Amino acid sequence: MLHLQSLPLLCDSKIADNTPFSVLHFSNNNSSVGSSRVLDVGLKFSKQSSGGGGSGRGLSSKARAKTTTALNVYGRRAHESVLEEEAPQKLGFKTFPGQAFPFGASQVENGINFAIFSQHATAVTLCLSLPQGGKFERPDGEMIEVALDPKVNKTGDVWHICVEDLPRDDVLYGYKIDGPRDWRQGHRFDSSTMLIDPYAKLVDGRRFFGDASHKLSKFYGTYDFDSLPFDWGDNYTPPNIPEKDLVIYEMNVRAFTADKSSGLDPNIRGSYLGLIEKIPHLLELGVNAVELLPVFEFDEFEFQRRPNPRDHLINTWGYSTINFFAPMNRYASRGGGPRNASWEFKEMVKALHGAGIEVILDVVYNHTNEADDKNPYTTSFRGIDNKAFESFRPEKHPFQYIYVYYMVDLNNNGQLLNFSGCGNTLNCNHPVVMELILDSLRHWVIEYHVDGFRFDLASVLCRGTDGSPLDAPPLIRAIAKDSILSSCKIIAEPWDCGGLYLVGKFPNWDRWAEWNGKYRDDIRKFIKGDSGMKGSFTTRVAGSADLYKVHKRKPCHSVNFVIAHDGFTLRDLVSYNFKHNDANGEGGNDGCNDNFSWNCGFEGETDDHNIKALRFRQMKNFHLALMISQGIPMMLMGDEYGHTRYGNNNSYGHDTSMNNFQWGLLDAEKSSHFRFFSEAIKFRQTHQVFTSDNFLSKNDVTWHENNWDNHESKFLAFTLHDKNGGDVYLAFNAHDYFVKVSIPPPPPKRRWLRVQLYFSKLQRINQFHQNHMYKFVVQMQADTNFESPDDFVPQGLPGIGSTYNVAPYSSILLEAKLT
């Protein structure tokens, strides 16, 4: 590797003597690259181990020394050289002190400026790999090293340098940083490790997802100041869908189209462009927002870097962030790399917006990929500044230890605190880390036009530097109040792995919505027939006022879900009583044990027709309950056709059909299961009674119930009142027997409609007698007891009298329409 140092190296090479290297140094200041004086600096090679290939562009170790002249990007004549391994050579660019802000790589008048924060570092070296012949191959271990002089290249705690005449794109870069080696005090410096710039806007590494031939490849920051601005279009406008009207589809970019059954060109399967091809499916389903599992750069082979029980897994979920600014480069088509990944991500957002679909990113700011101290995987943060400083605060303790990127427990030999369950915890409310997170969020809004964020394990973001909970976390407030983020949807997963459960209590400033975990649990328990759940079920479908009716919060601050990426799929929820996670390599110890599931009489797959029918009926019950609830509904990719993971409720490491969308199964269910799901979504979107701005009052709903105190009652019926008379009647029966229910009269000049084409013989007889008892015509909307197309028919049909027998484990929906 090449080293640029601030003092001349003595060398016997004639070539080195004849071609001294010039470095321009200036007085230290915050805002200017300054004026120069010349220092002669020698160069030498050293080797940096590499994990092999995908993109690199190092300087050839066998190239003969030669000098050429070319016009640089600023219109000057630049002197360029190709270096020879045997001796120091002249390099054709100059360095300046640079400026402390902005962080990361930025284009300035004199060249490319690099700035990085590290308070405790004693030595910082910028490492560069230049493009070579347009090839995209990994660096072979040789990079230019530029040692920063703390007297010249440091302002406060920011190290910076400007390199003149660097190419405007395709340069790979990283840092080597040294400092105190005292682990007990929280330091993790290692000058032999190449580190990614936390503010790198693009990250390069292996180019193809799951390419085992490069599983140990390294990752480098890179930049692109050469491409033209992305064309969002003259008539482009984001959807700007009100929160109360959202229907969210949680999905994984790769898993959505990676399977051969997608029918896509292999070059775009599992890519941002692949998702674009399947937008018609999203429109047919009826969702208007996608929540993408992590799309920040991550290493899918992180489990395979050392022998361990999980070394057969490939991280396909992506909850292990390497960098908070760079889109996952292996989601680019054709192995196109980071620049194409950035471009194609924007194409995806533009296409989704054009279809009226918003884009919400699942973001992971609670931890990083760098693991714990037992098996560290240092790629960036922990090697830059794990611990910051000691400040004297006699009013509290003799010394208050403040950490930068990670929370550290000095009472346990400086070990990393672990509130994330992944080995480390990001110190989110440290000012430097907080600004990093805010800058990252703003970047995704400004550069990529995303519409919102869902924050993984967001309770971590509510902890102080020592891990204790904060009543008013600075980061949470800053996100809520930030002008650039003001129009974004911001959603918290309001718990963490340290027991900080904040559902309904998440600090919110009337802006933050929450994943409502209590909704998930209570809906599951009621639908599967648990006793004593009717009151809780009522509260949840009505918008969870017990949790969110405070200050200016609204029902839309509750993101309702029955199923999410972690846990059972909807089909597995009705097919398994127990998790089956042996394939994960953790002895079945991973994944949640409290699933509140019911297998309907048999564990796992079965050919029993009655059990299968009950399972499909239960799936429809869950989906209907979700779509008629006040709040924002969210469903999981694949549930629209009944995807199964065969009981695995923690399938993060399987890049297989276990996670991949099965388009063939979708085709098989298009006219039945999928049809019901789609119709229920569209019915919600066309009926305002489900999307109230405020919590329900007695004028908005009538609960047809006088049996609230009966612990064994598992039946609930109610009518949602529309101000224009379009009332909706619903009944849910979680008993294992029929319940005969009295149907209330519809509003004046209205009749009840059910979206159903045919009745069973038994119900036709039942309805014949009922219709002769009523003075007005009644029609129904839906009955989950029927098979498609009888279960949901949009136009509605008459046939309901004064009473109705609701089948076991089923639900019905009636709509009042003008006669």
C-alpha positions in Angstrom: 0.0 0.0 0.0 1.2 3.5 -0.8 1.9 5.9 2.1 1.9 9.7 1.8 3.6 11.1 4.9 4.3 14.6 6.1 8.1 14.1 6.1 10.3 13.0 3.3 11.3 9.3 3.2 14.9 8.5 2.5 15.2 6.3 -0.6 18.0 5.2 -2.8 15.8 5.1 -5.9 17.1 7.3 -8.7 13.5 7.7 -9.9 12.4 8.8 -6.5 15.2 11.3 -6.3 14.4 12.8 -9.7 10.6 13.0 -9.2 9.9 14.2 -5.6 6.2 14.2 -4.5 4.7 17.6 -3.6 2.2 18.0 -0.8 0.8 21.5 -0.1 0.2 22.3 3.6 -1.6 25.3 5.0 -2.4 26.8 8.3 -5.4 25.2 10.1 -8.8 26.8 9.8 -12.4 25.8 9.5 -13.5 27.3 6.2 -10.7 27.5 3.7 -8.3 25.2 1.9 -5.7 28.0 2.3 -2.6 28.9 0.4 0.3 26.6 -0.1 3.9 25.8 0.7 5.6 22.8 -0.7 6.9 19.8 1.2 8.6 16.9 -0.5 7.1 13.5 0.4 8.2 10.1 -0.6 5.9 7.1 -1.4 6.1 3.4 -0.8 3.9 0.3 -1.2 2.6 -1.9 1.5 0.1 -4.7 1.2 -3.5 -4.5 2.5 -5.1 -8.0 2.7 -8.2 -8.3 0.6 -11.1 -10.6 0.5 -11.3 -10.6 -3.3 -13.2 -9.3 -5.9 -16.2 -7.3 -7.0 -15.1 -3.8 -7.7 -11.8 -2.5 -7.3 -9.6 -0.2 -9.0 -6.2 -0.2 -7.3 -3.0 1.0 -8.8 -1.2 -1.7 -10.7 1.8 -3.1 -8.8 3.5 -4.1 -12.0 2.8 -1.0 -14.0 6.0 0.7 -15.4 6.5 4.3 -14.3 5.4 6.7 -16.9 4.1 10.3 -16.9 1.3 11.7 -18.9 -0.5 15.1 -19.0 -4.3 15.5 -19.0 -6.8 18.2 -18.5 -8.2 18.0 -15.0 -11.8 18.6 -14.1 -11.1 22.2 -13.1 -9.6 23.2 -16.4 -5.9 23.1 -15.3 -3.2 20.9 -16.5 -2.7 18.0 -14.2 0.5 16.0 -13.9 -0.3 12.2 -13.6 1.9 9.2 -12.9 1.5 5.5 -12.8 3.4 4.1 -9.8 6.0 1.4 -9.7 6.2 -1.0 -6.8 10.0 -1.1 -6.6 10.5 2.6 -5.6 8.7 5.7 -4.6 7.3 7.7 -7.5 5.8 11.0 -8.3 2.0 11.2 -7.8 0.0 13.6 -9.9 -2.2 15.3 -7.4 -1.7 17.7 -4.4 -3.2 17.8 -1.0 -4.5 20.8 1.0 -5.5 21.0 4.6 -9.2 21.0 3.5 -12.2 21.9 5.6 -14.0 20.4 8.6 -17.5 20.4 7.1 -19.4 18.9 5.6 -18.5 15.4 6.8 -17.8 12.7 4.2 -16.5 13.3 0.7 -17.5 16.5 -0.9 -16.6 18.4 -4.1 -14.9 21.7 -3.5 -13.2 24.2 -5.9 -9.8 22.7 -5.3 -10.7 19.0 -5.5 -12.4 16.5 -3.3 -12.6 17.2 0.4 -12.7 14.5 3.0 -13.8 15.1 6.6 -14.3 12.6 9.5 -15.0 13.0 13.2 -12.8 11.3 15.7 -12.1 12.8 19.0 -9.7 10.3 20.5 -7.8 9.4 17.4 -4.0 10.1 17.5 -3.5 9.2 13.8 -5.8 9.3 10.8 -4.8 8.0 7.3 -6.9 8.5 4.2 -6.7 5.5 1.9 -7.5 5.9 -1.8 -7.9 3.5 -4.8 -8.2 5.2 -8.2 -10.2 4.0 -11.1 -8.2 2.1 -13.7 -9.3 1.6 -17.3 -13.0 1.7 -16.3 -12.7 -1.8 -14.7 -14.9 -2.7 -11.8 -12.7 -5.1 -9.9 -11.8 -5.0 -6.2 -8.6 -3.4 -5.0 -5.9 -6.1 -5.0 -4.5 -4.8 -1.7 -2.6 -1.7 -2.9 -4.0 1.7 -2.0 -2.6 5.2 -1.7 -2.3 6.2 1.9 -2.4 9.9 2.9 -1.4 10.5 6.5 -3.2 13.5 8.0 -1.1 15.9 10.1 -3.0 16.7 13.3 -1.4 20.2 13.3 -2.6 20.9 9.8 -5.5 18.5 9.0 -7.5 18.7 12.2 -10.1 21.3 13.4 -11.5 20.5 16.8 -12.3 16.8 16.7 -12.7 16.7 12.9 -9.9 15.4 10.7 -9.9 16.7 7.1 -8.0 17.0 3.9 -8.6 18.1 0.4 -7.0 16.2 -2.5 -6.7 18.1 -5.8 -7.6 16.6 -9.1 -9.0 13.3 -7.9 -11.5 11.8 -10.3 -15.1 12.9 -9.7 -16.4 9.3 -9.4 -15.3 5.7 -9.0 -12.6 6.5 -6.4 -12.7 4.0 -3.5 -11.7 5.3 -0.1 -11.5 4.5 3.5 -9.6 5.3 6.7 -7.0 3.8 9.0 -7.3 5.2 12.4 -5.1 4.8 15.5 -5.5 5.8 19.1 -5.5 4.5 22.7 -5.7 0.7 22.9 -7.4 0.5 26.3 -10.5 -1.7 25.8 -11.4 -1.3 29.5 -12.0 2.4 28.8 -14.0 1.6 25.8 -11.4 2.2 23.0 -11.4 -0.1 20.0 -8.7 1.5 17.8 -6.8 -0.8 15.3 -4.7 1.0 12.7 -4.5 -2.2 10.5 -8.2 -2.1 9.8 -9.7 -0.3 6.8 -12.7 1.7 8.0 -15.7 3.0 6.0 -16.5 6.7 6.3 -19.8 6.9 8.3 -20.8 9.7 5.9 -19.9 7.9 2.6 -22.9 8.4 0.3 -22.1 5.2 -1.6 -20.5 2.0 -0.6 -18.8 -0.5 -2.9 -18.0 -4.1 -2.2 -19.1 -7.4 -3.7 -21.5 -6.7 -6.6 -23.8 -9.7 -6.6 -26.0 -10.7 -3.7 -24.9 -14.0 -2.2 -21.8 -14.3 -4.3 -19.9 -16.9 -2.2 -16.7 -16.4 -4.2 -16.4 -13.0 -2.6 -17.9 -13.6 0.8 -15.0 -12.1 2.6 -14.8 -9.0 0.4 -14.2 -5.6 2.0 -16.3 -2.6 1.7 -15.2 0.9 0.8 -16.8 4.3 0.6 -17.1 5.9 -2.8 -18.7 8.9 -4.4 -20.2 10.2 -7.7 -19.9 13.9 -8.5 -19.9 13.2 -12.3 -23.4 11.9 -13.0 -26.1 14.3 -14.1 -28.9 15.0 -11.6 -31.6 12.4 -11.7 -34.6 13.4 -13.8 -37.7 13.1 -11.6 -39.8 14.5 -14.4 -41.5 17.9 -15.0 -44.9 16.7 -13.7 -43.5 14.7 -10.8 -45.3 15.0 -7.5 -45.2 12.6 -4.5 -48.5 11.0 -3.5 -48.7 12.9 -0.2 -51.3 10.4 1.2 -52.8 11.4 4.5 -51.7 9.0 7.3 -55.2 7.9 8.0 -55.7 6.7 4.5 -52.5 4.6 4.3 -52.6 0.8 3.7 -49.0 -0.4 4.2 -47.4 -3.4 2.6 -44.3 -4.6 4.4 -41.9 -6.1 1.9 -38.3 -7.1 1.1 -36.9 -5.7 -2.1 -34.8 -8.8 -2.9 -37.3 -11.4 -1.8 -40.2 -9.9 -3.8 -38.7 -10.9 -7.2 -35.7 -13.1 -6.5 -37.6 -16.3 -7.1 -37.6 -17.8 -10.6 -41.4 -17.8 -10.5 -41.3 -14.0 -10.8 -40.8 -14.6 -14.5 -38.3 -11.7 -14.7 -35.0 -11.6 -16.5 -32.4 -13.1 -14.1 -30.4 -9.9 -14.3 -33.1 -7.9 -12.5 -34.5 -10.4 -10.1 -34.2 -9.3 -6.6 -33.4 -5.7 -7.6 -34.9 -2.2 -7.4 -35.8 -2.6 -11.1 -37.4 -5.9 -10.4 -39.8 -4.3 -7.9 -40.8 -1.8 -10.6 -41.9 -4.7 -12.8 -44.3 -5.9 -10.1 -46.0 -2.6 -9.3 -49.1 -3.9 -11.1 -49.5 -6.5 -8.5 -49.4 -3.9 -5.7 -52.1 -1.9 -7.5 -54.3 -5.0 -8.0 -53.9 -5.8 -4.3 -54.9 -2.2 -3.4 -52.1 -1.1 -1.1 -50.8 2.5 -1.3 -47.6 2.4 0.6 -44.7 0.0 0.8 -42.5 -0.4 3.9 -39.2 -1.7 2.6 -37.1 -3.9 4.9 -33.6 -2.3 5.3 -32.1 -1.0 2.0 -29.1 0.6 3.6 -25.8 -1.2 2.7 -25.4 -4.4 4.7 -23.2 -7.6 4.4 -25.4 -10.6 3.7 -22.4 -12.9 4.5 -21.8 -11.5 8.0 -22.6 -14.9 9.6 -20.1 -16.7 7.4 -16.9 -14.8 8.3 -16.0 -17.3 10.9 -17.0 -20.9 11.9 -20.1 -20.8 14.0 -23.5 -22.6 14.2 -25.1 -19.9 11.9 -22.4 -20.0 9.2 -24.8 -21.4 6.7 -27.1 -18.4 6.8 -27.3 -15.5 4.4 -28.7 -12.3 5.9 -31.7 -11.5 3.7 -33.6 -9.2 6.0 -30.8 -6.6 6.2 -31.1 -5.5 9.9 -27.3 -5.1 10.2 -26.3 -1.7 8.8 -22.8 -1.0 7.5 -23.6 2.6 6.4 -26.6 4.9 6.9 -26.4 6.8 3.7 -25.7 4.3 1.0 -28.4 2.2 -0.8 -27.7 -1.5 -0.8 -25.5 -1.8 -3.9 -26.3 -5.5 -4.5 -29.9 -4.6 -5.1 -28.8 -3.0 -8.4 -29.5 -4.9 -11.5 -26.8 -6.8 -13.3 -24.3 -6.3 -10.5 -24.1 -2.6 -11.5 -22.6 -1.4 -8.3 -23.2 1.6 -6.0 -23.8 4.3 -8.7 -26.3 2.2 -10.5 -27.9 1.2 -7.2 -28.4 4.8 -6.4 -29.9 5.6 -9.8 -32.2 2.5 -9.9 -33.4 3.2 -6.3 -34.6 6.6 -7.5 -36.2 5.0 -10.6 -38.0 2.7 -8.2 -39.3 5.5 -6.0 -40.3 7.5 -9.1 -42.3 4.6 -10.5 -44.0 3.8 -7.2 -44.9 7.5 -6.8 -46.2 7.5 -10.3 -48.5 4.6 -9.3 -49.7 6.5 -6.2 -47.7 4.4 -3.8 -45.6 5.9 -1.0 -42.2 4.6 0.0 -41.4 4.1 3.7 -38.0 2.8 4.7 -37.4 0.4 7.6 -34.3 2.0 9.2 -31.9 0.5 11.7 -30.3 3.1 13.9 -30.3 1.1 17.1 -27.2 -1.0 16.3 -24.8 -1.7 13.4 -23.2 -4.8 11.8 -20.1 -4.5 14.0 -21.4 -7.1 16.5 -20.1 -7.5 20.1 -16.6 -7.6 21.7 -16.4 -11.4 21.6 -16.7 -11.7 17.8 -16.2 -8.1 16.5 -16.7 -7.3 12.9 -15.1 -3.9 12.7 -15.9 -2.0 9.5 -16.4 1.6 10.6 -17.8 3.1 13.8 -16.1 1.2 16.5 -12.7 1.7 14.9 -13.3 5.5 14.5 -14.3 6.6 18.0 -16.0 4.1 20.2 -15.5 6.3 23.3 -15.2 10.0 23.3 -14.1 11.8 26.4 -14.1 12.1 30.1 -15.6 15.3 31.5 -15.3 16.4 35.1 -18.7 16.8 36.7 -18.3 16.9 40.5 -22.1 17.4 41.0 -22.7 13.9 39.7 -19.6 11.7 39.6 -15.9 12.5 39.7 -15.8 11.7 36.0 -18.7 11.4 33.6 -17.8 9.1 30.7 -19.4 10.2 27.4 -19.2 7.8 24.4 -19.6 8.4 20.8 -20.9 5.7 18.5 -21.7 2.9 21.1 -22.9 2.6 24.6 -20.1 1.1 26.8 -20.3 -0.5 30.3 -17.2 0.6 32.2 -18.4 -1.5 35.1 -17.9 -4.6 32.9 -14.4 -4.0 31.5 -15.6 -1.6 28.9 -17.9 -4.1 27.2 -20.5 -2.9 24.7 -24.0 -2.6 26.1 -26.5 -4.6 24.2 -30.1 -3.3 24.2 -30.5 -4.4 20.5 -30.0 -8.1 20.9 -27.3 -7.9 18.2 -24.2 -7.3 20.3 -24.0 -3.5 20.3 -26.1 -0.4 20.9 -25.7 2.8 19.0 -25.4 5.8 21.2 -28.2 7.7 19.5 -28.5 10.7 21.8 -24.8 11.6 21.7 -24.6 14.9 19.7 -22.4 13.5 17.0 -24.4 10.4 16.5 -27.7 12.3 16.6 -26.5 14.6 13.9 -25.3 11.6 11.9 -28.8 10.1 12.1 -30.5 13.3 11.2 -28.2 13.9 8.3 -28.9 10.4 7.1 -32.7 10.8 7.3 -32.5 14.2 5.5 -30.3 12.6 2.8 -32.9 9.9 2.0 -35.7 12.5 1.8 -33.8 15.1 -0.3 -31.8 12.7 -2.5 -34.1 9.8 -2.8 -37.6 11.4 -2.2 -38.7 8.7 0.3 -42.0 9.4 2.2 -41.2 8.2 5.6 -39.4 5.9 8.0 -40.1 3.0 10.3 -37.5 2.9 13.1 -36.4 -0.5 14.2 -36.3 -1.0 18.0 -36.9 2.7 18.4 -36.9 2.5 22.2 -33.1 2.4 21.9 -33.4 5.9 20.5 -35.0 6.9 23.8 -31.9 5.9 25.9 -29.2 8.2 27.2 -25.5 7.6 26.8 -25.4 5.3 29.8 -28.4 3.3 28.5 -31.0 4.7 30.9 -34.4 5.7 29.5 -35.0 9.4 28.8 -38.4 11.1 29.2 -37.6 13.6 26.3 -35.0 12.0 24.1 -33.2 14.7 22.1 -33.1 12.7 18.9 -36.8 11.8 19.0 -37.7 15.4 19.5 -35.3 16.5 16.8 -36.8 14.1 14.2 -40.3 15.3 15.1 -39.4 19.0 14.8 -37.0 18.9 11.8 -38.2 21.0 8.9 -37.0 18.7 6.2 -38.6 15.7 7.9 -41.8 17.6 8.7 -43.9 16.0 5.9 -42.5 12.5 6.5 -44.3 9.6 8.1 -42.3 8.6 11.2 -43.2 5.3 12.8 -41.6 3.8 15.9 -41.2 0.1 16.8 -41.7 1.1 20.4 -39.7 -1.5 22.2 -36.1 -2.9 22.4 -34.4 -6.0 23.6 -33.5 -4.4 27.0 -37.2 -4.4 28.1 -38.0 -0.8 27.3 -41.6 -1.3 26.2 -43.2 2.0 25.1 -46.3 1.0 23.2 -48.7 3.9 23.8 -46.0 5.8 25.8 -43.4 6.5 23.1 -42.3 10.2 23.3 -44.1 11.6 20.3 -44.6 15.4 20.2 -47.9 14.4 18.5 -45.9 13.3 15.4 -44.7 9.8 16.0 -46.9 6.9 15.1 -46.2 3.5 16.6 -46.3 -0.2 15.6 -49.1 -1.2 18.0 -47.9 -4.5 19.5 -50.9 -4.7 21.7 -53.2 -4.6 18.7 -51.3 -7.6 17.2 -51.6 -9.6 20.4 -55.2 -8.8 21.3 -56.5 -9.4 17.8 -54.7 -12.7 17.6 -56.0 -13.8 21.0 -59.7 -12.9 20.2 -59.8 -14.4 16.7 -58.4 -17.7 17.8 -61.0 -17.9 20.5 -59.3 -17.0 23.8 -61.7 -16.2 26.6 -61.9 -12.7 28.1 -60.7 -10.9 25.0 -63.9 -9.2 23.7 -63.3 -5.9 25.5 -59.7 -5.7 24.3 -60.7 -6.6 20.8 -63.3 -3.8 20.8 -60.7 -1.3 22.0 -58.2 -2.3 19.3 -60.5 -2.2 16.3 -61.8 1.2 17.6 -58.4 2.8 17.4 -56.7 2.0 20.8 -57.9 5.1 22.5 -56.6 3.7 25.8 -53.1 4.1 24.3 -53.3 7.1 21.9 -56.1 9.4 23.0 -53.8 11.9 24.7 -52.8 15.4 23.7 -53.3 15.8 20.0 -52.7 12.1 19.0 -55.1 10.4 16.7 -56.1 6.9 15.6 -53.6 7.1 12.8 -50.8 7.1 15.3 -51.6 3.4 15.8 -50.0 1.3 13.0 -52.2 -1.9 13.3 -50.8 -5.2 12.2 -51.4 -8.9 12.8 -48.3 -10.1 11.0 -44.9 -8.5 10.4 -41.6 -9.8 8.9 -40.4 -11.1 12.3 -42.7 -13.8 13.5 -45.1 -16.2 11.8 -46.6 -15.5 8.5 -50.4 -15.3 8.5 -50.7 -18.9 7.2 -48.3 -20.1 9.8 -50.2 -18.3 12.5 -53.2 -20.5 11.8 -51.0 -23.7 11.1 -48.5 -23.9 14.0 -48.8 -23.7 17.8 -45.0 -23.7 18.1 -42.1 -22.2 16.3 -39.9 -24.5 14.2 -36.6 -22.7 13.9 -34.1 -25.5 13.7 -32.9 -24.4 10.3 -31.5 -21.2 11.9 -28.7 -23.0 13.7 -29.5 -21.7 17.2 -31.1 -24.8 18.6 -34.5 -23.3 18.4 -33.6 -20.7 21.0 -34.2 -17.8 18.6 -37.5 -16.2 17.7 -40.4 -15.3 19.9 -42.2 -18.0 22.0 -45.3 -16.0 22.6 -47.0 -16.2 19.2 -50.6 -16.4 20.3 -51.2 -18.8 17.4 -53.5 -21.7 16.9 -52.9 -24.6 14.4 -56.7 -25.3 14.0 -56.3 -28.9 15.1 -53.0 -30.1 13.5 -49.4 -28.9 13.7 -48.1 -28.0 10.3 -49.2 -29.0 6.8 -52.1 -31.3 6.4 -54.4 -32.7 3.7 -57.4 -32.6 6.0 -60.0 -30.5 4.1 -61.9 -29.3 7.2 -58.7 -28.1 8.9 -57.5 -26.3 5.7 -60.9 -24.7 5.3 -60.9 -23.4 8.9 -57.4 -22.1 8.4 -58.3 -20.1 5.3 -61.4 -18.8 7.1 -59.3 -17.7 10.0 -56.9 -15.9 7.7 -59.8 -14.0 6.2 -61.1 -13.1 9.7 -57.7 -11.7 10.6 -57.5 -9.7 7.4 -61.0 -8.3 7.7 -60.5 -7.3 11.3 -57.3 -5.5 10.2 -59.0 -3.6 7.4 -62.0 -2.4 9.4 -60.0 -1.1 12.3 -59.3 2.5 13.0 -55.7 3.3 12.5 -53.2 2.5 9.8 -53.3 -1.2 8.6 -50.1 -2.9 7.7 -49.9 -6.4 6.1 -46.9 -8.6 5.2 -45.8 -9.4 1.7 -47.0 -12.9 0.7 -49.9 -13.1 3.1 -52.2 -12.2 0.1 -51.7 -15.7 -1.2 -50.9 -17.6 2.1 -47.1 -17.8 2.1 -45.7 -20.3 4.6 -42.2 -20.5 6.2 -43.2 -23.9 7.6 -43.3 -22.6 11.2 -40.0 -20.7 11.2 -40.8 -17.4 13.0 -37.3 -15.9 12.6 -36.3 -16.5 9.0 -33.8 -13.7 8.7 -31.0 -15.9 7.3 -32.7 -17.8 4.5 -32.2 -16.5 0.9 -34.6 -19.2 -0.3 -38.3 -19.9 -1.0 -38.8 -19.6 2.7 -38.7 -15.9 2.3 -39.0 -15.3 -1.4 -42.4 -14.4 -2.8 -43.8 -17.4 -4.7 -45.5 -16.0 -7.8 -46.8 -19.4 -8.8 -48.7 -19.8 -5.5 -50.1 -16.3 -6.1 -51.5 -17.4 -9.4 -53.1 -20.4 -7.8 -54.9 -18.2 -5.2 -55.7 -15.3 -7.5 -59.4 -16.0 -7.7 -59.9 -17.0 -4.1 -57.6 -16.1 -1.2 -56.0 -13.1 -3.0 -59.3 -11.9 -4.3 -60.7 -11.6 -0.7 -57.7 -9.8 0.5 -57.8 -7.3 -2.4 -61.5 -6.7 -2.1 -61.2 -6.1 1.7 -58.5 -3.5 1.1 -60.4 -1.7 -1.6 -63.5 -1.7 0.5 -61.6 0.0 3.3 -60.3 2.7 0.9 -63.7 3.6 -0.3 -65.4 3.9 3.1 -64.5 6.7 5.3 -66.0 5.1 8.4 -62.7 3.1 8.8 -60.4 6.1 8.5 -61.8 8.6 11.1 -59.6 11.6 11.9 -60.7 11.4 15.6 -61.4 8.6 18.0 -64.9 7.2 17.8 -67.7 8.7 19.8 -71.2 7.4 20.5 -72.4 9.1 17.4 -69.8 7.2 15.3 -70.4 3.6 16.5 -73.1 1.5 18.1 -71.9 -1.6 20.0 -74.7 -4.2 19.8 -73.6 -5.7 23.1 -75.1 -6.2 26.5 -72.9 -9.0 27.6 -69.6 -7.2 28.3 -69.0 -8.8 31.6 -69.3 -12.4 30.3 -65.7 -13.7 30.3 -66.7 -16.6 28.0 -68.3 -14.4 25.4 -66.4 -14.4 22.1 -68.9 -12.6 19.9 -68.9 -8.9 19.0 -71.2 -7.0 16.7 -71.3 -3.2 16.0 -72.3 -0.6 13.4 -70.1 2.2 12.2 -72.2 5.2 11.3 -71.5 7.3 8.3 -72.7 10.9 8.3 -74.2 10.3 4.8 -76.1 7.2 5.8 -73.6 4.6 4.5 -73.5 2.6 7.7 -71.4 -0.6 8.0 -72.4 -3.5 10.2 -69.8 -6.0 11.4 -70.0 -9.2 13.5 -67.1 -11.4 14.6 -67.8 -14.9 16.0 -64.8 -16.6 17.6 -66.9 -19.3 19.2 -66.8 -22.9 17.9 -70.6 -22.8 17.3 -73.2 -20.7 15.4 -74.4 -17.5 16.9 -77.8 -16.2 15.9 -77.6 -12.4 15.9 -80.3 -9.7 15.5 -79.6 -7.4 12.6 -80.4 -3.8 13.3 -82.5 -1.8 10.9 -80.5 0.2 8.4 -80.7 4.0 8.2 -83.8 5.5 6.6 -84.1 4.8 2.8 -81.2 2.4 3.0 -80.8 -1.3 2.8 -78.1 -3.7 3.9 -75.9 -5.2 1.2 -73.5 -8.2 1.5 -70.9 -8.7 -1.1 -71.8 -12.3 -1.9 -73.1 -14.1 -4.9 -74.4 -17.4 -3.5 -75.6 -18.9 -0.3 -75.2 -22.4 0.9 -78.5 -24.4 0.9 -78.7 -24.2 4.7 -78.3 -20.5 4.7 -80.7 -20.0 1.8 -83.4 -21.7 3.9 -82.5 -19.7 6.9 -82.6 -16.4 5.0 -86.0 -17.2 3.4 -87.6 -17.4 6.8 -85.8 -14.3 8.1 -86.7 -12.2 5.0 -90.4 -12.8 5.6 -90.1 -11.3 9.1 -88.6 -7.9 8.1 -90.4 -4.9 6.4 -87.3 -3.8 4.4 -84.8 -5.4 2.1 -81.5 -6.4 3.7 -78.3 -7.2 1.7 -74.9 -8.3 2.9 -71.3 -7.4 2.1 -69.1 -10.3 3.2 -69.1 -13.6 5.1 -65.8 -15.3 5.7 -67.5 -18.6 6.2 -68.0 -18.9 2.4 -65.5 -19.8 -0.2 -64.7 -17.5 -3.1 -66.4 -15.8 -4.8 -69.2 -16.1 -2.2 -67.1 -14.6 0.6 -66.8 -11.0 -0.8 -68.6 -9.5 -3.7 -68.2 -5.7 -4.2 -71.6 -4.9 -5.6 -73.5 -6.5 -2.7 -76.6 -8.7 -2.8 -79.9 -8.7 -0.9 -81.1 -11.5 1.3 -80.7 -10.6 5.0 -83.6 -10.5 7.4 -83.9 -9.6 11.0 -81.6 -12.3 12.2 -78.6 -14.1 10.9 -76.7 -17.2 12.0 -73.0 -16.3 12.1 -70.9 -19.5 11.5 -68.2 -20.6 13.9 -64.9 -18.8 13.5 -66.3 -16.4 10.9 -67.2 -12.7 10.4 -69.8 -10.8 8.4 -69.9 -7.3 7.0 -73.1 -5.5 5.8 -73.2 -2.1 4.1 -76.3 0.2 4.1 -77.1 1.5 0.6 -79.9 3.5 -0.9 -82.9 1.4 -1.9 
